[in-house]
Structure formats: structure tokens, C-alpha cells
Amino acid sequence: MISLRALPLALTVPSLAACSGGTPAPLPTDPATTPPAVAPSESPLLAYRHSELDLCAATDLAPLAALKLTVKDKRRKVPLGYRKGDGAGEVCLHEMTTPSGHIARLTVEARLARSVDEARRNYRTVAERDPMKADGAIAGPWEQGEARTLDTVDGDKQSQYLVHTLSGNLHIEVWLAVGGNAYTPKGKLAPMVEAIAAKTYATVTRAWK
């Protein structure tokens, strides 16, 4: 189960001068060794601003129709690990059952970081914190998108698929796990999760302009 969860430093380049007849003159510099005037990290620009958004109400489950899942419960949550002073976020956990009575879960999460660079770190740590295997880049209106997949055995056979995207300070994750007597093919889960991720991105970016 996947866990549900600065200003830039100005680098002043010192002026180098040589004295010639008492008049300072700049020495030539090597562009390859001259540091940039502004460090590229820790950008203060925030592309999106949080406002109230119920992802349980906003998530359209129509892409899952072929699985014939029955929704048993929907719960709004706070992103796991959030502390006072962190960015903001919304999470909805859908508890469902398959026609054969096995458990299925869908988690939809939208998280705003305090900076663009923090959001990039959050995006990168998905690969570090989870055992899921990379399943390739996902094209879309976002800056970066990636899919991940995993089959496990936990009482029954669990097929998991995740799509997460990054855009500015916004990181979105959509994770689906389906239990059964046999694994659900990745090729069946992938378009479903991708569709929900795309709709979630559209909903969140409209609400959090």
C-alpha cells in the first residue's frame, strides 16, 4: 500500500579589478568558471494556491466502470506526513469491492508544496519511498508525469498502478490497487488511472489558480 501523504540564494559575483595607473580595470573572466548571478534552486514562485476542494466529490469514477467495483466508503484525508507549516493538500481514499468480493482501493491526492523546488523533491521521492517499478513517462499538460506498477500477494493477489504528475508547486498522485484470485493486467489498469489523473489535474488546476 502506498503511503498517502526559501527564497533563492543570490550569489554575488565579486568584481575583480587590476590597478593600472590608479584606475581599476576589470580582469577578463572565463565564462566556464564564472558562477551564475542567481542560484537556480529554491525558486520562490508558487504556481498554484490552495483553496477548499473535496476530491471525494470531485473525482469521477467512470474510468473504472469495466472493473465493476462497488464503492463502500469515501474518506477525505490530510496528506500523510504533513505538519504545521507545510504546504497544503487534499486526499480522498475510496474503499471498494470487486464483483468477487475482493478489496480494491483508489487514492487521489493533490499536494501543494511551499516552493517549486520542494514539489520537485516530493516528485522524485516517490521512486525512493515505494517498491513500485517505473512504467514509463506519462504525457499530458503537466511538466512531468510518470507511471509505476507493482503486483504483490497479501492474502489475495494485488495489482497496483500509480500515476503521478508535477506542475509548478503542484504534485498529483492517483493510485489504484485491485485484489483478486488473479492479477489484473497492467494494460487494463493503466488507461483507467491515467484518465483519472488527467481529470484530477484539470479539476485541481482550475480550483487552485
Helices and strands as residue ranges (DSSP letters): E 17-20, E 23-26, H 55-58, G 62-67, E 70-77, E 88-97, E 103-112, H 116-129, E 133-137, E 144-153, E 157-167, E 170-180, H 186-207
